[in-house]
């Protein structure tokens, strides 16, 4: 790995970022509101039932060291 391509960031505990999300607005959304917002987002459209049916459950086993 090349250190030239790594950006290191230190967070300032005195200047904490809380983001810009209006959580009260999000929590007040109904299922219908959520679905409308999802359908309006062309970057991440909801999957159809046909697409969801194509998903398969897999099991990944990680060895314990």
Biotite code that builds the C-alpha atoms (Angstrom):
import biotite.structure as struc

atoms = struc.array([
    struc.Atom([0.000, 0.000, 0.000], chain_id="A", res_id=1, res_name="UNK", atom_name="CA", element="C"),
    struc.Atom([1.237, 3.464, -0.861], chain_id="A", res_id=2, res_name="UNK", atom_name="CA", element="C"),
    struc.Atom([1.067, 6.099, 1.914], chain_id="A", res_id=3, res_name="UNK", atom_name="CA", element="C"),
    struc.Atom([0.627, 8.812, -0.743], chain_id="A", res_id=4, res_name="UNK", atom_name="CA", element="C"),
    struc.Atom([-2.969, 7.635, -1.252], chain_id="A", res_id=5, res_name="UNK", atom_name="CA", element="C"),
    struc.Atom([-3.963, 7.606, 2.417], chain_id="A", res_id=6, res_name="UNK", atom_name="CA", element="C"),
    struc.Atom([-5.721, 10.544, 4.045], chain_id="A", res_id=7, res_name="UNK", atom_name="CA", element="C"),
    struc.Atom([-5.412, 10.673, 7.805], chain_id="A", res_id=8, res_name="UNK", atom_name="CA", element="C"),
    struc.Atom([-7.948, 12.632, 9.806], chain_id="A", res_id=9, res_name="UNK", atom_name="CA", element="C"),
    struc.Atom([-8.006, 13.453, 13.504], chain_id="A", res_id=10, res_name="UNK", atom_name="CA", element="C"),
    struc.Atom([-11.320, 14.405, 15.020], chain_id="A", res_id=11, res_name="UNK", atom_name="CA", element="C"),
    struc.Atom([-11.408, 17.412, 17.306], chain_id="A", res_id=12, res_name="UNK", atom_name="CA", element="C"),
    struc.Atom([-13.386, 16.457, 20.442], chain_id="A", res_id=13, res_name="UNK", atom_name="CA", element="C"),
    struc.Atom([-14.043, 20.167, 21.082], chain_id="A", res_id=14, res_name="UNK", atom_name="CA", element="C"),
    struc.Atom([-15.688, 20.584, 17.666], chain_id="A", res_id=15, res_name="UNK", atom_name="CA", element="C"),
    struc.Atom([-17.945, 17.551, 17.272], chain_id="A", res_id=16, res_name="UNK", atom_name="CA", element="C"),
    struc.Atom([-19.986, 17.344, 14.075], chain_id="A", res_id=17, res_name="UNK", atom_name="CA", element="C"),
    struc.Atom([-23.533, 16.111, 14.561], chain_id="A", res_id=18, res_name="UNK", atom_name="CA", element="C"),
    struc.Atom([-24.478, 16.025, 10.892], chain_id="A", res_id=19, res_name="UNK", atom_name="CA", element="C"),
    struc.Atom([-27.320, 17.844, 9.200], chain_id="A", res_id=20, res_name="UNK", atom_name="CA", element="C"),
    struc.Atom([-30.067, 15.237, 9.489], chain_id="A", res_id=21, res_name="UNK", atom_name="CA", element="C"),
    struc.Atom([-33.360, 16.507, 10.873], chain_id="A", res_id=22, res_name="UNK", atom_name="CA", element="C"),
    struc.Atom([-34.143, 13.404, 12.957], chain_id="A", res_id=23, res_name="UNK", atom_name="CA", element="C"),
    struc.Atom([-37.499, 14.761, 14.155], chain_id="A", res_id=24, res_name="UNK", atom_name="CA", element="C"),
    struc.Atom([-38.604, 15.018, 10.526], chain_id="A", res_id=25, res_name="UNK", atom_name="CA", element="C"),
    struc.Atom([-37.305, 11.516, 9.768], chain_id="A", res_id=26, res_name="UNK", atom_name="CA", element="C"),
    struc.Atom([-39.034, 9.988, 12.794], chain_id="A", res_id=27, res_name="UNK", atom_name="CA", element="C"),
    struc.Atom([-42.304, 11.714, 11.845], chain_id="A", res_id=28, res_name="UNK", atom_name="CA", element="C"),
    struc.Atom([-42.318, 10.157, 8.348], chain_id="A", res_id=29, res_name="UNK", atom_name="CA", element="C"),
    struc.Atom([-44.983, 7.569, 7.592], chain_id="A", res_id=30, res_name="UNK", atom_name="CA", element="C"),
    struc.Atom([-44.272, 4.398, 5.598], chain_id="A", res_id=31, res_name="UNK", atom_name="CA", element="C"),
    struc.Atom([-45.960, 6.099, 2.637], chain_id="A", res_id=32, res_name="UNK", atom_name="CA", element="C"),
    struc.Atom([-43.654, 9.140, 2.966], chain_id="A", res_id=33, res_name="UNK", atom_name="CA", element="C"),
    struc.Atom([-40.615, 6.858, 3.126], chain_id="A", res_id=34, res_name="UNK", atom_name="CA", element="C"),
    struc.Atom([-41.712, 4.910, 0.044], chain_id="A", res_id=35, res_name="UNK", atom_name="CA", element="C"),
    struc.Atom([-42.372, 8.108, -1.931], chain_id="A", res_id=36, res_name="UNK", atom_name="CA", element="C"),
    struc.Atom([-38.940, 9.474, -1.001], chain_id="A", res_id=37, res_name="UNK", atom_name="CA", element="C"),
    struc.Atom([-37.262, 6.199, -1.961], chain_id="A", res_id=38, res_name="UNK", atom_name="CA", element="C"),
    struc.Atom([-39.045, 6.070, -5.328], chain_id="A", res_id=39, res_name="UNK", atom_name="CA", element="C"),
    struc.Atom([-38.008, 9.673, -6.029], chain_id="A", res_id=40, res_name="UNK", atom_name="CA", element="C"),
    struc.Atom([-34.315, 8.875, -5.454], chain_id="A", res_id=41, res_name="UNK", atom_name="CA", element="C"),
    struc.Atom([-33.033, 7.778, -8.871], chain_id="A", res_id=42, res_name="UNK", atom_name="CA", element="C"),
    struc.Atom([-29.620, 6.888, -7.400], chain_id="A", res_id=43, res_name="UNK", atom_name="CA", element="C"),
    struc.Atom([-31.048, 4.161, -5.192], chain_id="A", res_id=44, res_name="UNK", atom_name="CA", element="C"),
    struc.Atom([-34.459, 2.954, -6.315], chain_id="A", res_id=45, res_name="UNK", atom_name="CA", element="C"),
    struc.Atom([-36.209, 0.342, -4.173], chain_id="A", res_id=46, res_name="UNK", atom_name="CA", element="C"),
    struc.Atom([-35.910, -3.236, -5.412], chain_id="A", res_id=47, res_name="UNK", atom_name="CA", element="C"),
    struc.Atom([-38.937, -4.882, -6.974], chain_id="A", res_id=48, res_name="UNK", atom_name="CA", element="C"),
    struc.Atom([-40.398, -8.040, -5.461], chain_id="A", res_id=49, res_name="UNK", atom_name="CA", element="C"),
    struc.Atom([-38.945, -9.974, -8.416], chain_id="A", res_id=50, res_name="UNK", atom_name="CA", element="C"),
    struc.Atom([-35.464, -8.592, -7.664], chain_id="A", res_id=51, res_name="UNK", atom_name="CA", element="C"),
    struc.Atom([-35.845, -9.341, -3.951], chain_id="A", res_id=52, res_name="UNK", atom_name="CA", element="C"),
    struc.Atom([-36.827, -12.933, -4.778], chain_id="A", res_id=53, res_name="UNK", atom_name="CA", element="C"),
    struc.Atom([-33.488, -13.379, -6.584], chain_id="A", res_id=54, res_name="UNK", atom_name="CA", element="C"),
    struc.Atom([-31.537, -12.852, -3.348], chain_id="A", res_id=55, res_name="UNK", atom_name="CA", element="C"),
    struc.Atom([-30.082, -15.958, -1.776], chain_id="A", res_id=56, res_name="UNK", atom_name="CA", element="C"),
    struc.Atom([-28.985, -16.379, 1.829], chain_id="A", res_id=57, res_name="UNK", atom_name="CA", element="C"),
    struc.Atom([-25.318, -17.272, 2.200], chain_id="A", res_id=58, res_name="UNK", atom_name="CA", element="C"),
    struc.Atom([-23.300, -18.309, 5.202], chain_id="A", res_id=59, res_name="UNK", atom_name="CA", element="C"),
    struc.Atom([-19.751, -17.089, 5.683], chain_id="A", res_id=60, res_name="UNK", atom_name="CA", element="C"),
    struc.Atom([-17.755, -18.881, 8.303], chain_id="A", res_id=61, res_name="UNK", atom_name="CA", element="C"),
    struc.Atom([-14.742, -17.076, 9.732], chain_id="A", res_id=62, res_name="UNK", atom_name="CA", element="C"),
    struc.Atom([-12.107, -19.180, 11.446], chain_id="A", res_id=63, res_name="UNK", atom_name="CA", element="C"),
    struc.Atom([-11.455, -18.348, 15.086], chain_id="A", res_id=64, res_name="UNK", atom_name="CA", element="C"),
    struc.Atom([-7.791, -17.626, 15.654], chain_id="A", res_id=65, res_name="UNK", atom_name="CA", element="C"),
])
